[in-house]
Structure formats: C-alpha cells, structure tokens
C-alpha cells in the first residue's frame, strides 16, 4: 500500500519506526478514539511487525520516497493457520 503525501508535519522515517506519531486529522482521530478503535498513538507499525512475526510472515517493508510512504506486506502461499485456529477467523473476531 502506498500513501501519497508522505510523512506528516516533519516526522522522519526513523521517528515513525520508533513509534512517534503526529495526528493529521484531529477530528477523525478523536472519533476513532471515542469508538475504541485506537489502542495507542504511534503503535501501528510495531503492531504490524509483531503480527507478521507471530504468524511467521516475512518482515514487512516500510519505505519513504518521493513524498510518499509505502508498506509492503508479505504472506506465505500456504494455508494460514496458527495452531488450531484459522487466521482469517481470528482476524474476523478482532474486527468485531
């Protein structure tokens, strides 16, 4: 996925990778927070990395270039299972 517009308000790639964040749209951020959709500001990349490791996927690649930010996620070609559970079922539970 590539996000046009790059990193917001002077954030550097290194800062983002270390969990720093700056809110681009405070109204949307406030609504998401009130809905319980925000675990912690600046935790998204760390959670992505942890989830990839937990499910045995290759480490995601994060890139900043030409005023854009790109995240590449990789999956195996094998059925996705984690112990007894199907990963898709687990993801659906978390979405609810």
C-alpha positions as a printed Julia matrix, in Angstrom:
96×3 Matrix{Float64}:
   0.0     0.0    0.0
   1.34    3.44  -0.87
   0.07    6.57   0.82
   0.51    9.79  -1.15
   1.54   12.81   0.85
   4.47   11.37   2.75
   5.03   11.6    6.47
   3.18   14.35   8.27
   4.47   17.55   9.81
   8.2    16.89   9.73
   8.17   13.31  11.04
  11.18   11.33   9.91
  11.26    7.7    8.87
  13.35    6.89  11.94
  10.84    8.57  14.26
   7.92    6.67  12.75
   9.78    3.37  13.08
  10.38    4.18  16.76
   6.69    4.76  17.49
   6.42    8.54  17.17
   3.3     9.89  15.54
   1.57   13.18  14.79
  -2.15   13.42  14.18
  -3.02   14.65  10.7
  -6.8    14.93  11.23
  -7.68   15.57  14.87
 -11.43   15.24  14.27
 -11.16   11.74  12.81
  -8.59   10.74  15.43
 -10.93   11.89  18.21
 -13.87    9.93  16.79
 -11.78    6.76  16.37
 -10.51    7.14  19.91
 -14.03    7.54  21.31
 -15.13    4.45  19.37
 -12.35    2.43  20.99
 -10.52    1.92  17.68
  -7.27    3.48  18.89
  -5.1     1.23  21.03
  -2.3     3.76  21.49
  -0.98    6.61  19.35
   2.12    5.55  17.41
   1.67    1.81  17.99
   0.55    0.75  14.5
   3.89   -0.08  12.9
   5.06   -2.02  15.94
   1.78   -3.99  15.92
   2.19   -4.74  12.2
   5.73   -6.03  12.79
   4.64   -8.14  15.79
   1.69   -9.65  13.9
   3.88  -10.6   10.93
   6.35  -12.29  13.27
   3.57  -14.03  15.23
   2.12  -15.57  12.07
   5.51  -16.45  10.59
   5.34  -13.98   7.7
   8.33  -12.18   6.27
   9.09   -8.84   7.9
   7.05   -6.03   6.26
   9.0    -3.41   4.34
   8.45    0.29   5.07
   9.73    2.93   2.63
   9.59    6.7    2.37
  10.21    8.2   -1.07
   9.03   10.99  -3.39
   6.71   12.44  -0.73
   5.07    9.02  -0.24
   5.09    6.31   2.42
   4.82    2.65   1.37
   4.16   -0.51   3.37
   4.72   -3.88   1.72
   3.16   -6.87   3.47
   4.15  -10.41   2.56
   2.25  -13.65   3.05
   3.09  -17.27   2.54
   1.46  -19.29  -0.21
   0.46  -21.94   2.33
  -2.91  -22.01   4.14
  -2.8   -19.56   7.02
  -3.21  -21.32  10.34
  -1.98  -20.58  13.83
  -2.13  -23.69  15.97
  -5.77  -24.79  16.0
  -7.27  -21.6   14.59
  -7.65  -20.32  11.06
  -6.02  -16.87  10.92
  -8.93  -15.46   8.9
 -11.33  -16.47  11.67
  -9.09  -14.83  14.28
  -8.96  -11.62  12.22
 -12.75  -11.59  11.92
 -13.07  -11.87  15.71
 -10.78   -8.84  16.14
 -12.76   -6.8   13.61
 -15.94   -7.31  15.64
